[in-house]
Amino acid sequence: MKRIFSTVALALIAMGASMGLARAAEDCASCHQEKNPGLYQQWKNSKHGEQGVGCIDCHQADKKDVDAFEHYGATIATLVTPKDCAKCHEKEAEQAMKSYHASAGEILDSADAYLAHVAGGQPVAIAGCENCHGGKVKIDPNEPNKLSKKTWPNSGIGRINPDGSKGSCNACHSRHSFSVEQARQPENCGKCHLGPDHPQKEIYEESKHGIAYFGNKDKMNLKSKTWVVGQDYYAAPTCSTCHMSATKNQAMTHDVGDRISWTLRPPISKHKDNWQGKRGSMQEVCLNCHQQAFVDGHYYQYDAMVELYNEKFAKPATAIMDMIKKKGLMEHKASFANSVEWEYWELWHHEGRRARMGAAMMGPDYTWWHGIYDVAHNFYFKLIPEARSYNDAEINAYIDNLLKNDPMHTWLDKPTAELKAAIKSGELQKVYQGMFNKSK
């Protein structure tokens, strides 16, 4: 009897705690309905609201938490982290926290953040860089347990949270609606994936994929509980389709790097670890709407474009910059205090990324006019003149050899008529033929 009583007692305690949470949730909702009606409606009409997941279920905190505070009799935290979401969405949170998205906040220690701080200043680093990449959320020194105004609000994808977790689920699933339908749409990614250095949103919009999506948005079945390409929808792919969503042979993933074979971010592109497996996963997505020959042809062209960028521009430009730095030739000590550094930075960080990403996502204008066109102009008429201005014998010799003996660069001193004839005959194209199979 004692054991039965203990079990019943525990059940009653648990029921009481549950009823307490329910009452707390009701109290939260009634207050926010009056004070924040938009927030309340977002929650009420969300899947959370429909299934009775209330404010306290997500915001409840332990008194020991550094950001926990008393709020009308409840211990809560303002910030809801992936660790909180994992209570119900364990697999999704685990995948997200090990993804490239979750590590985006680590870029705060890179040249990107350095440049924002020195050329701009802390306010732009906070309002700009940290609100996409994620900042380190800190506690206000003047208000114990409350979040610092310098670091909150922040919904950066790689936000570093007080509980040690990395990432922000609401970067994609906007609070307080947390809509799956919204997260499946390409516009959802546009807060961060646009602009001069990573214009994936613009590239997608000019591609046939984007054209098909915007012309058939009403056929995308975005509210479907399952969202398997080729079964639940077929009109077009979105960012989510290719990088995250389920196919008939693959489960959905919140690790956005699972299907990416090249790294297109650094000065010189490299294949990622297990790139063949990652590529196979992406190609399986492609094959839902395209035949194998189409998929093979796309990657054949894409690989050659990346190799062209690497071999013709990125590697020589990097070699020139390495020589300048090693010799200590720059007139100013600080990074980015010299013109040649800006030219090199824009060549790979802006122009080169646009070209590579344009080829990856089948955006022709970004591959050429916003991409290699700008890379070539920068390389020949900005970076090289800046490098020559140091009048260093070794650097000048390297450049002279490149421009006079490398068949990719000797076009500069040949007559236009001769070059046009070489294009027409196919002789000039032979210079680049080896790039097409290099990465296979």
C-alpha positions in Angstrom: 0.0 0.0 0.0 2.9 2.3 0.8 4.3 1.9 -2.7 0.9 2.5 -4.3 0.4 5.6 -2.2 3.8 6.9 -3.3 2.9 6.3 -7.0 -0.5 8.1 -6.6 1.1 10.9 -4.6 3.7 11.4 -7.3 1.0 11.4 -10.0 -1.0 14.0 -8.0 2.1 16.1 -7.6 2.8 15.9 -11.3 -0.8 16.7 -12.1 -0.7 19.7 -9.7 2.5 20.9 -11.4 0.9 20.5 -14.8 -2.2 22.4 -13.7 0.1 25.1 -12.3 1.8 25.4 -15.6 -1.6 25.5 -17.4 -2.8 28.3 -15.1 0.5 30.1 -15.6 0.1 29.7 -19.4 -3.4 31.1 -19.2 -2.2 34.0 -17.1 0.6 34.8 -19.6 -1.8 34.6 -22.6 -4.5 36.9 -21.0 -1.9 39.5 -20.1 -0.1 39.5 -23.5 -3.4 39.5 -25.3 -4.0 42.9 -23.8 -0.5 44.4 -23.9 0.9 42.7 -27.0 -2.1 41.7 -29.2 0.0 41.1 -32.3 2.4 38.8 -30.4 -0.6 37.0 -28.8 -2.3 36.5 -32.2 0.9 35.1 -33.7 1.1 32.6 -30.9 -2.6 31.7 -30.8 -2.8 30.9 -34.5 0.5 29.0 -34.5 0.9 25.2 -34.2 2.1 25.8 -30.6 -1.1 27.7 -29.8 -3.3 25.2 -31.5 -1.8 22.3 -29.5 -1.7 24.1 -26.2 2.0 24.9 -26.0 2.0 28.1 -24.0 4.4 30.8 -23.1 5.7 29.2 -19.9 6.5 25.9 -21.8 9.2 27.7 -23.8 10.2 30.5 -21.4 10.2 28.7 -18.1 13.7 28.8 -16.5 15.6 27.4 -13.6 16.4 29.8 -10.8 20.0 29.0 -11.3 20.1 30.2 -14.9 22.0 33.4 -15.4 19.2 35.0 -17.3 16.3 33.7 -15.1 14.1 36.3 -13.3 10.8 36.3 -11.4 7.9 37.5 -13.5 4.4 37.6 -11.9 5.2 34.6 -9.8 6.9 32.5 -12.5 10.6 32.0 -13.1 11.3 32.7 -16.7 14.0 33.7 -19.2 13.4 36.1 -22.1 15.7 34.1 -24.4 14.5 30.8 -25.8 17.5 28.8 -27.0 18.0 25.7 -29.1 18.5 23.9 -25.8 15.0 24.9 -24.8 13.5 23.9 -28.1 15.3 20.5 -27.8 12.9 19.6 -25.0 10.3 18.8 -27.8 12.4 19.0 -31.0 15.5 17.1 -29.9 16.7 15.8 -33.3 16.1 19.1 -35.1 18.0 21.0 -32.4 20.9 18.6 -32.4 21.3 18.9 -36.2 21.0 22.7 -36.1 23.5 23.1 -33.4 26.2 21.1 -35.3 25.5 22.9 -38.6 27.4 25.7 -40.3 24.5 28.0 -39.3 25.2 27.4 -35.6 28.9 28.3 -36.0 28.2 31.6 -37.8 28.7 33.5 -34.6 32.3 32.4 -34.5 33.0 34.7 -37.5 33.0 37.5 -35.0 36.7 36.8 -34.5 37.4 37.0 -38.2 38.4 39.8 -40.6 34.7 40.5 -41.3 34.0 41.6 -37.7 37.4 43.3 -37.5 36.7 45.5 -40.5 33.2 46.4 -39.2 34.8 47.5 -35.9 37.7 49.5 -37.2 36.4 51.0 -40.5 32.9 51.4 -39.0 32.5 51.0 -35.2 30.8 48.9 -32.6 27.2 50.1 -33.3 27.4 48.8 -36.9 29.1 45.6 -35.8 26.1 45.0 -33.5 23.3 46.1 -35.7 24.9 44.7 -38.8 27.2 41.7 -38.5 25.8 40.3 -35.2 22.2 40.4 -36.3 22.9 37.9 -39.1 25.8 35.9 -37.8 24.7 36.0 -34.2 26.2 37.8 -31.2 27.2 36.6 -27.8 24.2 37.4 -25.6 25.3 39.0 -22.3 23.7 39.9 -19.1 23.1 43.6 -18.3 25.6 44.6 -15.5 23.1 47.1 -14.2 20.1 44.7 -14.2 21.1 41.3 -12.9 19.5 38.4 -14.9 18.2 40.7 -17.6 19.7 40.7 -21.1 22.0 43.5 -22.1 20.6 46.0 -24.6 23.8 45.7 -26.6 23.2 42.1 -27.3 19.4 41.8 -27.2 17.4 41.6 -29.4 19.4 39.3 -31.6 18.1 36.5 -33.8 21.4 35.8 -35.6 21.6 32.2 -36.8 24.8 31.5 -34.9 23.9 33.4 -31.7 26.0 32.4 -28.7 23.5 31.9 -25.8 24.1 32.2 -22.0 23.3 28.5 -21.5 26.2 27.5 -23.8 24.1 26.6 -26.8 24.8 28.0 -30.2 22.2 29.1 -32.7 18.7 30.6 -32.9 15.8 28.6 -34.1 13.7 31.8 -34.6 16.2 33.0 -37.2 14.2 30.8 -39.6 11.1 30.0 -37.6 10.1 33.6 -36.7 8.7 34.0 -33.2 6.0 33.7 -32.1 4.3 32.0 -35.0 7.2 29.6 -35.7 5.7 28.9 -39.1 7.0 25.9 -41.1 5.3 27.4 -44.1 7.4 30.5 -43.8 10.6 28.6 -43.3 10.0 26.7 -46.5 10.0 29.9 -48.6 13.1 31.4 -50.2 12.3 34.9 -48.9 12.9 33.5 -45.4 16.6 33.1 -46.1 16.9 36.6 -47.6 17.7 38.4 -44.3 21.2 37.1 -44.5 21.8 35.5 -47.8 21.8 38.6 -50.0 24.1 41.5 -50.9 27.5 42.0 -52.5 29.3 39.0 -50.8 26.7 36.3 -50.7 23.7 37.1 -52.9 22.0 33.7 -52.9 18.6 35.3 -52.7 19.2 37.4 -55.8 20.8 34.5 -57.6 17.9 32.2 -56.8 15.4 34.8 -58.1 17.1 35.1 -61.5 17.5 31.3 -61.9 14.9 29.1 -63.5 14.3 27.7 -60.0 13.2 31.1 -58.7 11.2 31.9 -61.8 9.3 28.6 -61.4 8.7 29.2 -57.7 7.3 32.8 -58.1 5.1 31.7 -61.0 3.7 28.7 -59.1 3.8 29.7 -55.4 0.2 28.7 -55.0 1.0 25.1 -56.1 3.8 24.6 -53.6 1.6 23.0 -50.9 3.7 24.9 -48.3 1.3 24.1 -45.4 1.6 20.4 -45.9 2.6 18.4 -42.7 5.0 16.4 -44.9 6.8 18.2 -47.6 8.5 15.7 -49.8 9.6 16.9 -53.2 8.0 15.0 -56.1 5.2 13.8 -53.8 3.7 16.7 -51.9 4.8 19.3 -54.5 6.7 19.5 -57.8 6.4 22.9 -59.3 9.7 24.3 -58.1 12.4 23.9 -55.5 13.2 26.4 -52.7 16.3 26.9 -50.6 14.8 24.5 -48.1 14.1 21.9 -50.8 17.7 21.6 -51.8 19.5 22.1 -48.5 17.1 20.7 -45.9 13.8 19.1 -46.9 12.9 15.5 -47.3 12.9 13.4 -50.5 11.6 10.0 -50.9 15.0 8.6 -50.1 16.3 11.2 -47.6 15.0 12.5 -44.3 14.7 16.2 -43.6 17.8 17.7 -42.0 18.5 20.9 -40.1 22.2 20.6 -40.9 22.4 22.9 -44.0 25.9 21.6 -45.0 24.8 18.0 -45.5 24.5 18.4 -49.3 27.2 21.0 -50.1 30.3 19.7 -51.8 32.4 22.9 -52.5 33.3 25.5 -50.0 32.6 28.8 -51.8 33.4 31.2 -48.9 37.3 31.4 -48.7 39.7 33.0 -51.1 40.4 29.7 -52.8 37.6 27.0 -53.0 38.2 23.5 -51.7 36.1 20.4 -51.6 34.5 19.8 -48.2 35.1 16.6 -46.2 33.2 13.7 -47.7 32.3 15.9 -50.6 31.4 13.0 -52.9 28.8 11.8 -50.3 27.4 15.3 -49.9 27.2 15.8 -53.6 25.4 12.5 -54.0 22.8 13.7 -51.4 22.3 16.9 -53.3 22.1 15.2 -56.7 19.4 12.9 -55.3 17.3 16.0 -54.7 18.0 17.2 -58.2 16.9 13.9 -59.7 13.4 14.3 -58.5 12.9 16.9 -61.2 15.8 16.4 -63.6 17.3 13.5 -65.5 20.9 12.2 -64.7 22.4 13.8 -67.9 21.1 17.2 -66.8 22.5 16.9 -63.3 25.8 15.6 -64.6 26.0 18.5 -67.0 25.3 21.1 -64.4 28.1 19.8 -62.1 30.5 19.5 -65.0 30.0 23.2 -65.8 29.9 24.3 -62.1 33.2 22.5 -61.3 34.9 24.0 -64.2 33.8 27.5 -63.2 35.1 27.1 -59.7 38.4 25.7 -61.1 38.6 28.7 -63.5 38.2 31.1 -60.6 40.8 29.2 -58.5 43.5 28.8 -61.1 43.2 31.9 -63.1 42.6 34.5 -60.4 42.4 33.4 -56.8 45.7 31.5 -56.6 47.8 34.1 -58.4 46.2 37.0 -56.4 46.8 35.1 -53.2 50.4 34.5 -54.1 50.9 38.1 -54.8 49.4 39.2 -51.5 51.4 36.7 -49.6 54.6 38.1 -51.1 53.6 41.7 -50.2 52.8 40.7 -46.6 55.9 38.6 -46.2 58.1 41.5 -47.4 56.4 44.0 -45.2 55.8 46.4 -48.1 52.5 47.9 -47.1 52.7 51.5 -46.0 50.2 51.2 -43.1 50.5 48.7 -40.3 46.8 47.9 -39.7 44.9 45.3 -41.8 42.6 47.0 -44.4 44.6 50.3 -44.0 46.1 49.7 -47.5 44.4 49.9 -50.9 45.9 46.6 -52.1 44.2 44.8 -49.2 40.8 46.2 -50.2 41.2 45.2 -53.8 42.2 41.6 -52.9 39.4 41.4 -50.3 36.7 42.4 -52.8 38.2 40.1 -55.5 37.5 37.0 -53.4 35.1 38.0 -50.7 32.7 39.9 -53.0 33.3 39.3 -56.7 34.7 35.8 -56.5 31.9 34.6 -54.2 29.3 36.0 -56.5 30.8 34.1 -59.5 31.1 30.8 -57.7 27.7 31.0 -56.1 26.1 32.1 -59.4 27.5 29.0 -61.0 26.4 26.8 -58.1 22.8 28.0 -58.3 22.5 28.5 -62.1 22.4 32.3 -62.0 24.1 33.4 -65.3 24.2 37.1 -64.6 25.9 36.6 -61.2 28.3 34.1 -62.7 29.5 36.6 -65.3 28.6 40.3 -65.0 28.4 40.4 -61.2 31.1 37.7 -60.9 34.0 36.9 -63.2 33.7 40.2 -65.1 34.3 42.1 -61.9 37.0 39.6 -60.8 38.9 40.1 -64.0 38.6 43.9 -63.9 39.8 43.9 -60.4 42.7 41.5 -61.0 44.1 43.1 -64.1 43.4 46.8 -63.5 43.3 47.2 -59.7 45.2 44.5 -57.8 48.1 44.1 -60.2 48.8 47.9 -60.6 48.6 48.2 -56.8 51.1 45.3 -56.4 53.5 46.8 -59.0 53.4 50.2 -57.2 55.7 48.7 -54.6 58.4 48.3 -57.3 59.6 45.0 -55.8 61.7 42.9 -58.2 60.4 39.5 -57.1 56.8 40.6 -57.3 57.2 42.3 -60.7 59.0 39.2 -62.0 56.1 36.9 -60.8 53.5 39.2 -62.5 55.6 39.5 -65.7 55.9 35.7 -65.9 52.2 35.2 -65.3 51.1 37.7 -67.9 53.6 36.7 -70.6 53.8 33.0 -70.2 50.6 31.7 -68.7 48.2 31.0 -71.6 45.2 32.1 -69.5 46.7 35.6 -69.3 48.7 36.2 -72.5 45.6 37.6 -74.2 46.5 41.0 -72.9 49.2 41.7 -75.5 47.7 39.9 -78.5 45.7 41.7 -81.3 42.0 41.6 -80.9 41.5 40.0 -84.4 43.9 37.2 -83.5 42.0 36.5 -80.3 38.6 36.5 -82.0 40.0 34.1 -84.6 41.3 31.8 -81.8 37.9 31.8 -80.2 36.2 31.0 -83.5 38.6 28.1 -84.2 38.4 26.7 -80.7 42.1 27.2 -80.0 41.5 29.6 -77.1 39.0 27.2 -75.5 41.6 24.4 -75.4 43.5 26.5 -72.7 40.6 25.8 -70.3 39.7 22.2 -71.3 41.6 20.6 -68.4 39.5 22.4 -65.9 36.4 20.5 -66.9 37.5 17.2 -65.4 39.9 18.3 -62.8 37.6 17.8 -59.8 36.0 14.6 -60.9 
